[in-house]
Amino acid sequence: MLLLTTEARWWAALAAYGLRYHTEGTYRDAQGGWDGQHGWDLDERIAAAPAPARVEAVVGLWAVGTLLQSWLGDQLTAATTPAPVRAVSQEWTVHGRLSVWARGRLALTEPHGRLHEWVIATLHVAADRLRHERRAVPATGRDQPTTDREVRPPGPPLREVA
């Protein structure tokens, strides 16, 4: 294996490169996805962008979309998630090994609408948390008081899945 680097020592380059492994799935998902069909096709969108400002806009939307999609995927297996919701997500794989990104994508595209109410409620929770964090860490970098408003729970329970 040949590793080109600007590091002064080979072992430092190898250690830095080893950290990349944890983010490889994100690059795959940004492109074609795990099967070449379920990704965001970001590589094609950027190649077609007419100006650098469009690239920035597309990458920004991808980052926010990935955050929200991964949030949904993580929440699907949370202990507080209603059992009927978790049951739907267990239909997607026999081995139970899906990334949070893949679970979020499947939640957004579940064809029977069984997760619709849960997805909307969970995205509202994410929006509330993002608003709260934005107030907690202002652009100045100084802490400012935030409201005491609590984040809503993941919404109404899902109707029983027949």
Number of C-alpha atoms within 10 A of each C-alpha: 3 4 8 9 13 8 11 8 9 13 10 13 15 14 10 13 12 10 10 10 9 8 9 10 15 14 13 18 21 19 19 17 18 13 9 12 11 16 19 18 17 19 12 11 15 17 10 11 14 10 10 10 10 14 17 13 13 15 16 12 12 16 13 11 13 19 15 19 23 19 19 27 23 16 20 27 18 11 9 11 18 19 16 17 22 17 13 15 21 17 9 16 9 7 7 10 11 15 14 18 23 22 24 25 19 19 24 17 12 15 10 7 12 17 24 16 15 23 22 15 18 23 17 17 18 19 14 16 15 12 11 17 12 12 15 16 14 11 9 7 8 9 11 11 9 12 9 7 8 9 13 13 12 20 17 11 14 16 13 10 11 4
